[in-house]
Amino acid sequence: MFHFDKQRTFLAPLAGFSDSPFRRICRKLGADAVFTEMVNAIGLTSPLFSKTKRRYVYFLPPEKPIGIQLFGNDPGIMADAASIGEELGFDFVDINMGCPMKKILKTGSGALLMRDIRRASMIVKRVKNNIRIPLSVKIRTGWDEQDNSYVDFASSLADSGADAIAVHPRTVSQGMEGKADHGKTAAICKMSTAPHVIASGGIETARDAVLVREMSGCDAIMVGRGALRNPLIFSEIRQFMNGTSESEFPGLADVILDHFDQVYAFYGEKAPTFFRKQITWYTRDLPGSAGFRRRISKVNDSEEMKSEIESYFKKHR
Ligand SMILES: Cc1cc2nc3c(=O)[nH]c(=O)nc-3n(C[C@H](O)[C@H](O)[C@H](O)COP(=O)(O)O)c2cc1C
């Protein structure tokens, strides 16, 4: 049985990115557990949940332990969706109460639930009653800088049955801008009743992971964009936290090629289309990468994409 207290590092839920191939790469490189991207509870419980959408809940054994992240605002539908997640073999359920995107807020879901503690607590209670696997909730630290309700909010969710609270310490109005304030994560760790806290935001290196853990007192950390740039961050964190040194890690080029092979096996001939956005993250800060990305943007053939990747990394090793 999955327990939050056994995990130190999580791959964050990343819409459009944390699909089955990427989750496998991150687990292989040392992430202790992974999340799906957010899945619409209404869609999942609908008989019309289409074949294309099934891939949102598809996973393979090497990805485990894996949590399904759900969004929605109807307690009954969320409870049904969570139970489907359990039947599908997920190890834990996570509820998204932090997404600030307009299209999600419009449905009364995501971060909007931070403005309705009663409904948010009801969702947690109903979901918890419908599953035997653990439950987490991912939150932001309030609506804006003036809003200090996040500690109470975390406590309400924990008192309603959440086993862990994942905290992305930016306000909803901040979106993804500005610094993640892990002082607020620390406040949740110290002052809320959350049995377990996972810190998310701004972890780009193994050092950041340790610093965030030490300064906030969180139980585990979660990596999002840092993993999109470099999934080896999970191996680096593991090594840093264990105090061991100099294990042989694969090079980034080998990781990218391995990732592309997994993407090809999953999406077939559409692989180059899916992989382009990943390439953008992988090469963001690398020399000569703008030209490489321009060339890649026109490539629709898998073999050609692989040889472009190989020749770019040969030149820039
Ligand atoms: C492209 C992208 C997609 C995201 N999708 C989700 C999502 O589906 N659910 C969620 O709770 N958070 C989502 N987030 C937020 C991340 O999980 C994470 O909390 C945030 O990026 C801060 O962590 P980081 O600095 O390590 O990236 C997303 C972030 C990005 C950049």
Ligand as a Chemical Component Dictionary entry (heavy atoms), coordinates in Angstrom:
data_LIG
# 
_chem_comp.id                   LIG 
_chem_comp.type                 NON-POLYMER 
_chem_comp.pdbx_formal_charge   0 
_chem_comp.three_letter_code    LIG 
# 
loop_
_chem_comp_atom.comp_id 
_chem_comp_atom.atom_id 
_chem_comp_atom.alt_atom_id 
_chem_comp_atom.type_symbol 
_chem_comp_atom.charge 
_chem_comp_atom.model_Cartn_x 
_chem_comp_atom.model_Cartn_y 
_chem_comp_atom.model_Cartn_z 
_chem_comp_atom.pdbx_ordinal 
LIG C1  C1  C 0 3.117  23.351 -18.156 1  
LIG C2  C2  C 0 2.563  23.241 -16.761 2  
LIG C3  C3  C 0 1.439  22.472 -16.531 3  
LIG C4  C4  C 0 0.912  22.350 -15.224 4  
LIG N1  N1  N 0 -0.165 21.541 -15.015 5  
LIG C5  C5  C 0 -0.631 21.354 -13.755 6  
LIG C6  C6  C 0 -1.705 20.453 -13.502 7  
LIG O1  O1  O 0 -2.239 19.780 -14.404 8  
LIG N2  N2  N 0 -2.137 20.339 -12.213 9  
LIG C7  C7  C 0 -1.547 21.037 -11.169 10 
LIG O2  O2  O 0 -1.966 20.893 -10.012 11 
LIG N3  N3  N 0 -0.533 21.880 -11.387 12 
LIG C8  C8  C 0 -0.058 22.039 -12.653 13 
LIG N4  N4  N 0 1.022  22.860 -12.852 14 
LIG C9  C9  C 0 1.721  23.456 -11.688 15 
LIG C10 C10 C 0 2.867  22.520 -11.254 16 
LIG O3  O3  O 0 2.397  21.266 -10.825 17 
LIG C11 C11 C 0 3.746  23.142 -10.156 18 
LIG O4  O4  O 0 3.013  23.269 -8.956  19 
LIG C12 C12 C 0 4.288  24.520 -10.563 20 
LIG O5  O5  O 0 4.801  24.476 -11.888 21 
LIG C13 C13 C 0 5.392  25.008 -9.612  22 
LIG O6  O6  O 0 6.464  24.106 -9.575  23 
LIG P1  P1  P 0 7.821  24.269 -10.456 24 
LIG O7  O7  O 0 8.414  25.597 -10.148 25 
LIG O8  O8  O 0 8.650  23.086 -9.992  26 
LIG O9  O9  O 0 7.423  24.160 -11.905 27 
LIG C14 C14 C 0 1.529  23.021 -14.145 28 
LIG C15 C15 C 0 2.664  23.822 -14.401 29 
LIG C16 C16 C 0 3.184  23.931 -15.673 30 
LIG C17 C17 C 0 4.421  24.758 -15.914 31 
# 
loop_
_chem_comp_bond.comp_id 
_chem_comp_bond.atom_id_1 
_chem_comp_bond.atom_id_2 
_chem_comp_bond.value_order 
_chem_comp_bond.pdbx_ordinal 
LIG C1  C2  SING 1  
LIG C2  C3  SING 2  
LIG C2  C16 DOUB 3  
LIG C3  C4  DOUB 4  
LIG C4  N1  SING 5  
LIG C4  C14 SING 6  
LIG N1  C5  DOUB 7  
LIG C5  C6  SING 8  
LIG C5  C8  SING 9  
LIG C6  O1  DOUB 10 
LIG C6  N2  SING 11 
LIG N2  C7  SING 12 
LIG C7  O2  DOUB 13 
LIG C7  N3  SING 14 
LIG N3  C8  DOUB 15 
LIG C8  N4  SING 16 
LIG N4  C9  SING 17 
LIG N4  C14 SING 18 
LIG C9  C10 SING 19 
LIG C10 O3  SING 20 
LIG C10 C11 SING 21 
LIG C11 O4  SING 22 
LIG C11 C12 SING 23 
LIG C12 O5  SING 24 
LIG C12 C13 SING 25 
LIG C13 O6  SING 26 
LIG O6  P1  SING 27 
LIG P1  O7  DOUB 28 
LIG P1  O8  SING 29 
LIG P1  O9  SING 30 
LIG C14 C15 DOUB 31 
LIG C15 C16 SING 32 
LIG C16 C17 SING 33 
# 
